[in-house]
Amino acid sequence: MENKPWDRWQINDVPFWWTANNKIKHQRANHFEKANLKNAFNAIGALLLTVTYFYKLKLESERGKTISWNYVTQNYLRPSTSVMRLEDKFYNEW
């Protein structure tokens, strides 16, 4: 399965899974059907991307130089998992 959780994010429009999460959080009885695998999968994917990007920015700020995605994924995203992964280009030097 593939997902692009931030693909449709715009200034005045949030991703579908974000809206679903808020509806479940605030009105669970009325929107229980939105608590599904598709929304959970996209939320977890968004979290993975956000954490990876955070570590890259943090390391670059601390070291004052550009850090490769490979360095971030190989050294800071441990243990590695096969359940949810970024594209291969984020794990291999090209």
N, C-alpha and C positions, 0 to 999 in steps of 0.2 A: 504494500500500500504506500502511496505517496501523498504528501500534503504540502500545502503552502499556506500556513496559517495567517501570515501577514499580507498575503497577496492582494486582498481587496480593501486594505485599510486606507482610508482617505481622511482628509481634514474633518469632515462632518459625518463620516460614516465608519462605524467600527465593524470588525469581522463578525460573521454570523455566530460563531461559537462564543464570542464575548457577550453578545446580546443574550444568547441562550443561557450562559452562566449566570448573568445578572437576574434573568427571569426565574431561574431555578432557585437562586439564593434568596430572592425577595418574595416570590410567589410560588413556592414549590407545589402547592396543591393544584394550582391552575396551569402549571407548565411542566409537569412531571415528565411528559413525553420527550422533552428536550434534553433530559439526562440520558444521553445515548452515546454509543461508541464513537460515532463521527465527531461529536462535539468534544468529547474527552480526548480523543486522538489529536485533534487540532490544538486544543489547549496545552497538551503536553509538548507537542511540537513547537509551539510558540515559546514555551518555557525553555526548552533546549536551546533554541536560537537566541533568546534573550540572555541566558546565562553564558553562552559561548561568546557573544558579542561583549558582554560586561567584562569577562576576563581579558579579552583582547585589549579593550580600551584601558583597563586597569594596569595591565602589564606595560603597555606602551607609555602610559603616563609615568609610571614608576621608573622605567628604564630610559625614557627619552628617545626611543627609537621604535621603528616599525617591527612588530612581532608577527610571524606567520601564523595563519590559521592552523597549520599542521602543528606548530609548537604548542598552541593552546589546547587543541584536542588531544594530543599525545601526552601532555604533561599535567593538564588541569582538569580534564573531564575523565576521571577515573572513579570507579572501574568502568571500562567500556561495556556497552551493551549492544545486543543485536535487536532489541525490541524497537528502539528508536535511534536512528542515526542520521547525521547530515549526509549530504552528497559526498562521494568518495574524494572529490577534490579538496575537501576540508581536512582530510586525514593523510593525504599523500602530497609530497612536494612535486610540483610540476615544472 
